[in-house]
Amino acid sequence: MTDVMGQAGMAEAAVRYLRSNRTPAPEPVEALPRPDLRCVAEDERAPLDPREFRRVLGTFATGVAVVTAPPATDGGSPAGFACQSFTSLSLAPPLVAFMVGRTSSTWPRIARAGVFCVNVLGAGQGELCRAFAVSGADKFAGVAYDAAPVSGSPRLTGAVAWIDCAIHAVHTGGDHLIVVGRVNALGTADDPSEPLLFHRGCFTRPAHP
């Protein structure tokens, strides 16, 4: 009994010691200030050949999507453009992003709508992508779609996946804008095909061994 009591006393003393020597909780880390967002000035441009820039960056294969938005006004027409700069951004909260040229004539219409849907294209939708890459035409002529569940943006038939978003933030990035969207709904096709890829200036599809 004495040994048991002695061991219990030692254990209690050890617990008291550990409690008295706890490492203090770390102080919260303050977030760094956000950098100023601005365009690159002419005197800051690197001496790069734009054609070489495109050639080298073209070795990075990307998926292809069409970003759509509902009419911003009653009686208007939906908006959409082909995009290869779409990416996931954050899990909590769920955010995605895409880049669009500052001179885009479609972007102001999406901005006025305040919402958009990203349609991830399948391997057989190269012609559809080309139709949405032109300017000034009725891009939705003959295109089958329904309404995304939250925003009402066009959800293109045959797309591999769709992501329904509200515009969360817009940042400048040189000659482009970085558009961040908060995801409100998303899904995939019932029988999704392989994705459409863009590599070295051409459409392609994943290679299988």
C-alpha positions in Angstrom: 0.0 0.0 0.0 2.8 2.4 0.8 4.4 1.8 -2.6 1.1 2.4 -4.3 0.6 5.7 -2.4 4.2 6.7 -3.0 3.8 6.2 -6.7 0.5 8.1 -6.7 2.2 10.9 -4.9 5.0 11.0 -7.4 2.6 11.0 -10.3 0.6 13.9 -8.7 3.8 15.9 -8.2 4.8 15.3 -11.8 1.4 16.5 -13.1 1.8 19.7 -10.9 5.3 20.3 -12.3 4.2 19.9 -15.9 1.2 22.2 -15.4 3.4 24.8 -13.8 5.8 24.7 -16.7 3.4 24.8 -19.6 4.7 26.6 -22.7 2.7 29.8 -23.0 0.3 30.0 -25.9 1.9 31.8 -28.9 0.7 35.3 -29.5 -1.5 35.8 -32.6 0.4 36.7 -35.8 -0.7 39.9 -37.4 -1.4 39.7 -41.2 1.1 41.5 -43.4 -0.3 44.7 -45.0 -1.7 44.1 -48.5 0.5 45.4 -51.3 -0.6 48.3 -53.4 -2.3 47.0 -56.6 -1.4 48.9 -59.7 -0.5 48.4 -63.3 3.1 47.9 -64.4 4.6 51.2 -65.6 6.4 51.4 -68.9 9.8 51.8 -67.3 9.3 48.7 -65.3 8.7 46.3 -68.2 11.2 43.5 -68.6 13.0 43.4 -72.0 11.1 40.3 -73.1 9.9 39.5 -76.6 6.1 39.0 -76.3 6.2 36.1 -78.8 8.9 34.4 -76.7 6.9 35.0 -73.6 3.8 33.3 -75.2 5.9 30.4 -76.6 7.5 29.5 -73.3 4.3 29.9 -71.2 2.5 27.9 -73.8 4.4 24.8 -72.7 2.2 24.8 -69.6 -1.0 22.9 -70.5 -4.2 24.4 -69.1 -7.8 23.4 -69.0 -10.3 25.4 -71.1 -13.5 27.0 -69.8 -16.3 29.3 -70.9 -17.3 31.9 -68.3 -20.9 33.0 -68.7 -23.2 35.5 -67.0 -27.0 36.1 -67.2 -28.4 39.3 -68.8 -27.6 42.3 -66.6 -31.0 43.9 -67.5 -34.4 42.6 -68.6 -34.5 41.9 -72.3 -30.7 41.8 -72.5 -28.6 38.9 -73.7 -26.3 36.6 -71.7 -22.5 37.2 -71.8 -19.7 34.7 -72.2 -16.1 34.3 -73.2 -13.5 31.5 -73.6 -11.0 31.4 -70.7 -7.9 29.3 -70.0 -6.9 31.1 -66.9 -9.4 29.6 -64.5 -8.1 28.2 -61.2 -9.3 27.1 -57.8 -8.2 29.6 -55.1 -9.5 28.8 -51.6 -11.4 26.0 -49.8 -12.6 28.0 -46.8 -14.3 30.1 -48.0 -14.8 28.4 -51.4 -13.2 30.7 -53.9 -12.1 30.4 -57.5 -10.5 32.9 -59.9 -10.0 33.7 -63.5 -8.2 36.4 -65.4 -9.7 38.6 -68.2 -8.1 41.3 -70.4 -8.7 44.8 -69.3 -9.9 45.6 -72.8 -12.4 42.8 -72.9 -15.9 43.9 -74.2 -17.5 41.0 -72.4 -16.1 41.6 -68.9 -18.2 44.8 -68.2 -21.4 42.8 -68.9 -20.3 40.1 -66.4 -19.3 42.8 -63.9 -22.8 44.4 -64.1 -24.4 41.0 -63.6 -22.3 40.5 -60.5 -22.4 36.7 -61.0 -20.9 34.1 -63.4 -20.7 30.4 -64.1 -17.5 28.6 -65.1 -18.2 25.9 -67.7 -15.3 23.4 -67.9 -15.2 22.2 -71.5 -14.9 18.6 -72.6 -12.5 17.2 -75.1 -15.1 17.4 -78.0 -16.0 21.0 -77.4 -13.2 22.8 -79.2 -15.5 24.4 -81.7 -17.7 25.7 -78.9 -14.6 27.3 -77.4 -13.7 28.9 -80.7 -17.3 30.3 -80.9 -16.9 32.0 -77.5 -13.4 33.3 -78.4 -14.6 35.6 -81.1 -15.7 39.2 -80.5 -18.9 40.9 -81.7 -20.9 37.8 -82.7 -23.9 36.2 -81.1 -21.9 33.6 -79.1 -25.0 31.8 -77.8 -26.6 31.2 -81.3 -27.4 27.5 -81.5 -25.8 26.7 -78.2 -27.7 24.5 -75.8 -27.8 25.6 -72.1 -29.9 25.9 -69.0 -29.7 28.2 -66.0 -27.2 27.6 -63.2 -29.2 27.1 -60.0 -28.1 30.1 -58.0 -27.0 32.8 -60.4 -29.1 31.9 -63.5 -25.9 32.1 -65.6 -25.9 29.9 -68.7 -24.8 26.4 -67.9 -23.6 24.9 -71.2 -24.8 21.5 -72.2 -22.0 18.9 -72.4 -19.6 20.7 -70.1 -17.5 18.5 -67.9 -18.2 20.6 -64.8 -19.8 23.9 -63.8 -19.1 26.3 -61.0 -21.8 28.8 -60.1 -20.3 32.0 -58.5 -20.9 35.5 -57.3 -18.1 38.1 -57.8 -16.2 38.3 -54.6 -13.3 40.7 -55.5 -11.5 42.2 -58.5 -7.8 43.0 -58.6 -5.6 44.6 -61.2 -2.8 42.5 -62.7 -0.9 44.3 -65.4 -3.0 44.3 -68.6 -5.5 41.9 -67.0 -8.0 41.8 -64.2 -8.0 39.1 -61.6 -11.6 38.2 -60.8 -12.3 36.2 -57.6 -15.6 34.4 -57.3 -17.3 32.9 -54.3 -18.7 29.5 -55.2 -22.4 29.0 -54.4 -23.1 25.8 -56.3 -21.1 23.4 -58.5 -21.4 20.0 -60.1 -20.2 17.7 -62.8 -21.9 16.0 -65.8 -23.6 12.7 -65.2 -21.1 11.0 -67.5 -18.2 13.5 -67.8 -15.9 13.2 -70.7 -12.2 14.0 -70.7 -11.4 17.7 -70.4 -10.4 19.9 -73.2 -6.8 21.1 -72.9 -4.8 23.9 -74.5 -1.1 23.3 -75.1 1.4 25.1 -77.3 -1.4 27.0 -79.1 -3.5 24.0 -79.9 -6.4 22.0 -78.4 -5.5 18.6 -77.1 -6.7 16.0 -74.6 -5.0 14.0 -71.8 -2.7 11.3 -73.1 -3.2 7.8 -71.6 -0.4 5.2 -71.5 
